[in-house]
Amino acid sequence: MALADTAALLWGTVVHRPYVYAFFACFLVFALHQLGPRRTLVFGVTTWLLAFGAEYSSTRNGFPFGPYRYFDETRTRELWIANVPFWDSLSFVFLSYFSLALAGALLSRPEERARGRAPGLLHPLAPLLAGVLMTLLDVVIDPVTLQGEKWFLGRIYDYPYRGFYFGVTAANFAGWFLVGAVSAWVFQRCGASLPGCRGPFRRLHPRFVPGIYAVYAGVLAFNLAVTIAIGDHALAAASAAVSALTLAALAVRLRAPRRAAGIVVCAATFAEAAACRRGISDADATGLEVL
């Protein structure tokens, strides 16, 4: 295939799947802020390769998502790699990242999050928790995706037999858990061994954790809205329950710690106040407020 043809198909993917690239743009913004360019590139490439390999394998031998097949009616309008649509495997990159970022926040102490730190990203349990958060997304995503002919997604794929959960198979959920967990584990290993990826993570903006929570909730809300729009009321009720319980549990665990009484530093000028804040931040001090 000529380079011009590939570029045209890639642009067709953007045109036909703008919602995918909107969430991917969110991934770039948050990951670059948290991980920096090199680690963002490592995470994006390794996760996409794992996701593509998993889909390529499943459509041939059923591992790890169980047997299924894609319908290639859009092959002339958007980019496909072998028998897998590019946008589908690309979606795993941002879904895996926000699952891992939330897992890292959940496994970090509130005091650490208040200081702009998220050491839980490297916690041994982070891959398992990220896999669980990925699977909870899939519980809402896959049943409505399976009905793509009823909305603007189109008929994309099908299973050779109907699964137990609104047509989705248990193997599919297990595969999502595996991809989410393995992609997080691989990122942790790359961060510990690759040049340019070692060292502490960047200090996070105070609104970073609420931001990743909002994007995760946005993925659930988007798919729930589509489910309601196509009129599948039973699935909408189930997806709403899963979304509400998941988001409520995350909100409780991520709530900001109570601010203890501290010291107020009064500065005469904005420049002096900025210098005080930088010093307090560099020292990882808490309980200080600059006016």
Secondary structure, 3 states (H helix, E strand, C coil): CCHHHHHHHHHHHHHHCHHHHHHHHHHHHHHHHHHHHHHHHHHHHHHHHHHHHHHHHHHHHCCCCCCCEECCCCCCCCCEECCEEHHHHHHHHHHHHHHHHHHHHHCCCHHHHHCCCCHHHHCCCHHHHHHHHHHHHHHHHHHHHCCHHHCCCCCCEECCCCECECEECHHHHHHHHHHHHHHHHHHHHHHHHCCCCCCCCCCCCCCHHHHHHHHHHHHHHHHHHHHHHCCCHHHHHHHHHHHHHHHHHHHHHHCCCCCCCCEEECCCCHHHHHHHHHHHHHCCCCCEEEC
